[in-house]
Amino acid sequence: MKKTTARNFREKKASLHERLKRQGNMLLAFSGGKDSFFLLQAALKALGTANVLAYFVHTPFTGEAARERVAYFQNKSPFTLREIHIDLFKDVHIHQNSRKRCFLCKKYMFTALKKEAKRFGIAMVADGSTVSDLSENRPGRLALEKLDIASPLQDAGLSGPEIAAELKKQGIKDYYLTSSTCLATRFPYDLTLNAVQIDAIGRVEYDLLKWGIYPLRVRYMVDGVRIETTEANFHKIIARNNDLLALCQIHGFKFVTLDLGGIKSGSWDELPAVADSTLEGLFR
């Protein structure tokens, strides 16, 4: 079974390599995550450094942890990274954290990246989505489809766990193999977002990560936070309860709770998802 799995992975990597070679050049949205890093490695190997542009998009939802991830991967395998800044708060739906937020964020980010690609004469703009993302609620995927953004890893049939296993062999530390999401997901839908609260949540989460507590999400609640992590990390939280309370109070949070349900994707997605037809109307 192991030999078959290894052979299948090699076949997927070969398929990815051939797909990229046929393209000739590409602009990659580098998020600082393991998947986009793996894609970047493959693209550089297939196309050469002169034919690959990597971009990191700064938004109001980019926290210190995301920037630190970017720096880590750059140190592990140096590459040139360009950056652009987008003020997503200009859109009222995003500012109010509506259920359309993810769709709109992707729309703005990748529209900007497509403009950059056009400026350099590059036809292909790609992201690091894998087949693992297909099983999750990701409204932003429709925006990618509408903008004709390529997902080479997904097309080659590569999954998140496969990529994590491969990068682990390269010496990538476990923390950097975990997933990371934008800080807007730490707030309930329809709660108006502000930069101060986003920064505070991000800093609390980043300090907990430095304590070795991951995977992790620090969710906002009125006057406090709700910490989501694996059950194996519960004892670490309890052991540093006084430090944690002090840290949260510094950032304006009176109450700290530990979610006994553990970490879960899409904590605010229990209500029915926004219909695709509703999102389609935002593409004008």
Secondary structure, 3 states (H helix, E strand, C coil): CHHHHHHHHHHHHHHHHHHHHHHCCEEEECCCCHHHHHHHHHHHHHHCHHHEEEEEEECCCCCHHHHHHHHHHHHHCCCCEEEEECCHHHCHHHHCCCCCHHHHHHHHHHHHHHHHHHHCCCCCEECCCCHHHHHCCCCHHHHHHHCCCECHHHHCCCCHHHHHHHHHHCCCCHHHHCCCCCHHHHCCCCCCCCHHHHHHHHHHHHHHHHCCCCCEEEEEECCEEEEEECHHHHHHHHHCHHHHHHHHHHCCCCEEEECCCCCCCCCCCCCCCCCHHHHHCCCC
